[in-house]
Amino acid sequence: MSDTTFARLDVLKTYKLYVGGKFPRSESGRVYEVTDSKGEWLANAPLGTRKDTRDAVLAARAAVKGWAGTTAYNRGQVLYRVAEMLQGRREQFAAEVSLSEGVGPKKAAALVDAAIDRWVWYAGWTDKVAQIAGGANPVAGPYFNLSTPEPTGVVGIVAPQAGYGHSLLGLVSVIAPAIATGNTVVVAAAADAPLPALSLGEVLATSDVPGGVVNIISGRTADIAPTLASHQDVNALDLTGAIAADGPGAAAALEAAAADTLKRVVRPELDPFAQDWTNAPGTDRLLSFLETKTVWHPMGI
């Protein structure tokens, strides 16, 4: 009996969108090649369309009431659970960041660790942000006057693009503060390095984040972002990655489209690679997508 050794075939991964807590293929059925920093093929990613984006907005809108109504303490527990699940897949994410962006294994691992720490950091803020965004106001009269923060609603996000290994850390840095304060999000992933974002969807699906709170679309930003900017059911827009994806003119056009429906807009940095996502995040993004509700209440006698 001959001793024949057969080469094992790799089980290549099929990436899908993450919408409404599920993993649909793109409505078009199309994919595009994702390559590493040397131009070598890594995987096929779904090519998201305007229809996929509208479906994601619908899922995000359906999730707003339940997520915004969750107690701040519970939201913090959910975000901490995401960090736990991400920690369990640390090696996978480090490999994806390293291959997608051409950074060394040690740096990639450090960036994944920073992304995990960032989830934990924002988890700790969920039940504390009201103390810096609200309070009791002094008024002349027998009334209590209280201002409390509330989530804006559905936030469309153009994620930071690939560069300096931030396809995961930058992504987490824009998603986590938005959902920590009770918003739901639809994210246009980095077109040239979408794999960490699509894998993050798998982490979210196996954590306690309700379906629809985070929705991730891969594909051409020029196809996805204009739908988010003009959609009447999107309440706010984060254009962080818009200039890196399609240039200053595209970012300005998105901002103009958002103005038609009075969206809140976070503008991108003029130099898209000037922002170092490893720096301490501060509270600016926590406060970016909050509305203030002021309540007057008569004092008792």
SULVENPE-V335309 format. One record per residue. N is the residue number from 1. RES is the residue in one small letter. SS is DSSP state (~ for helix, > for strand, _ for the rest). PHI is phi in whole degrees, 0 to 359 (* if undefined). Layout:
N&RES&SS&PHI  N&RES&SS&PHI
//
This chain:
1&m&_&*  2&s&_&283  3&d&_&265  4&t&_&259  5&t&_&254  6&f&_&258  7&a&_&289  8&r&_&280  9&l&_&277  10&d&_&292  11&v&_&268  12&l&_&282  13&k&_&277  14&t&_&256  15&y&_&276  16&k&_&225  17&l&_&291  18&y&>&236  19&v&>&223  20&g&_&63  21&g&_&81  22&k&>&238  23&f&_&236  24&p&_&280  25&r&_&285  26&s&_&299  27&e&_&304  28&s&_&281  29&g&_&76  30&r&_&264  31&v&>&228  32&y&>&223  33&e&>&283  34&v&>&253  35&t&>&242  36&d&_&275  37&s&_&293  38&k&_&259  39&g&_&86  40&e&_&277  41&w&>&295  42&l&>&251  43&a&>&191  44&n&>&257  45&a&>&246  46&p&>&294  47&l&_&267  48&g&_&295  49&t&_&242  50&r&~&299  51&k&~&295  52&d&~&300  53&t&~&294  54&r&~&296  55&d&~&297  56&a&~&293  57&v&~&296  58&l&~&300  59&a&~&294  60&a&~&295  61&r&~&296  62&a&~&295  63&a&~&270  64&v&~&299  65&k&~&300  66&g&~&293  67&w&~&288  68&a&~&294  69&g&~&278  70&t&_&290  71&t&_&296  72&a&~&301  73&y&~&298  74&n&~&293  75&r&~&300  76&g&~&297  77&q&~&296  78&v&~&296  79&l&~&296  80&y&~&294  81&r&~&296  82&v&~&300  83&a&~&299  84&e&~&299  85&m&~&292  86&l&~&294  87&q&~&300  88&g&~&292  89&r&_&244  90&r&~&303  91&e&~&295  92&q&~&298  93&f&~&292  94&a&~&297  95&a&~&294  96&e&~&293  97&v&~&295  98&s&~&297  99&l&~&289  100&s&~&292  101&e&~&242  102&g&_&74  103&v&_&270  104&g&_&292  105&p&~&302  106&k&~&293  107&k&~&293  108&a&~&299  109&a&~&296  110&a&~&294  111&l&~&291  112&v&~&294  113&d&~&300  114&a&~&295  115&a&~&294  116&i&~&296  117&d&~&299  118&r&~&292  119&w&~&302  120&v&~&296  121&w&~&299  122&y&~&288  123&a&~&299  124&g&~&288  125&w&~&271  126&t&_&304  127&d&_&260  128&k&_&239  129&v&~&296  130&a&~&296  131&q&~&288  132&i&~&256  133&a&~&252  134&g&_&217  135&g&>&158  136&a&>&269  137&n&_&257  138&p&_&287  139&v&_&228  140&a&_&268  141&g&_&150  142&p&_&278  143&y&>&222  144&f&>&267  145&n&>&234  146&l&>&241  147&s&>&250  148&t&>&231  149&p&>&279  150&e&>&226  151&p&>&295  152&t&_&287  153&g&_&137  154&v&>&268  155&v&>&245  156&g&>&269  157&i&>&234  158&v&>&265  159&a&_&293  160&p&_&305  161&q&_&277  162&a&_&297  163&g&_&153  164&y&_&62  165&g&_&74  166&h&_&254  167&s&_&295  168&l&_&258  169&l&~&298  170&g&~&297  171&l&~&299  172&v&~&299  173&s&~&291  174&v&~&257  175&i&~&282  176&a&~&302  177&p&~&293  178&a&~&293  179&i&~&278  180&a&~&299  181&t&_&264  182&g&_&100  183&n&_&277  184&t&>&248  185&v&>&225  186&v&>&238  187&v&>&246  188&a&>&272  189&a&_&292  190&a&_&303  191&a&_&297  192&d&_&270  193&a&_&212  194&p&_&275  195&l&~&297  196&p&~&300  197&a&~&292  198&l&~&293  199&s&~&290  200&l&~&299  201&g&~&302  202&e&~&293  203&v&~&295  204&l&~&297  205&a&~&293  206&t&_&259  207&s&_&257  208&d&_&261  209&v&_&288  210&p&_&298  211&g&_&302  212&g&_&96  213&v&_&292  214&v&>&235  215&n&>&230  216&i&>&237  217&i&>&242  218&s&_&255  219&g&_&136  220&r&_&285  221&t&~&302  222&a&~&296  223&d&~&271  224&i&~&270  225&a&~&298  226&p&~&299  227&t&~&295  228&l&~&295  229&a&~&293  230&s&~&263  231&h&_&293  232&q&_&287  233&d&_&260  234&v&_&258  235&n&_&267  236&a&>&206  237&l&>&220  238&d&>&249  239&l&_&262  240&t&_&311  241&g&_&264  242&a&~&292  243&i&~&291  244&a&~&297  245&a&~&282  246&d&~&226  247&g&_&96  248&p&~&300  249&g&~&297  250&a&~&294  251&a&~&297  252&a&~&295  253&a&~&294  254&l&~&294  255&e&~&295  256&a&~&294  257&a&~&295  258&a&~&293  259&a&~&294  260&d&_&299  261&t&_&246  262&l&_&57  263&k&_&283  264&r&>&290  265&v&>&226  266&v&>&263  267&r&_&282  268&p&_&281  269&e&_&293  270&l&_&298  271&d&_&258  272&p&_&296  273&f&_&256  274&a&_&282  275&q&_&280  276&d&_&263  277&w&_&289  278&t&_&281  279&n&_&292  280&a&_&302  281&p&_&286  282&g&_&71  283&t&_&251  284&d&~&303  285&r&~&289  286&l&~&298  287&l&~&270  288&s&~&294  289&f&_&240  290&l&>&240  291&e&>&257  292&t&>&250  293&k&>&257  294&t&>&250  295&v&>&241  296&w&>&258  297&h&>&221  298&p&>&295  299&m&_&285  300&g&_&287  301&i&_&269
//
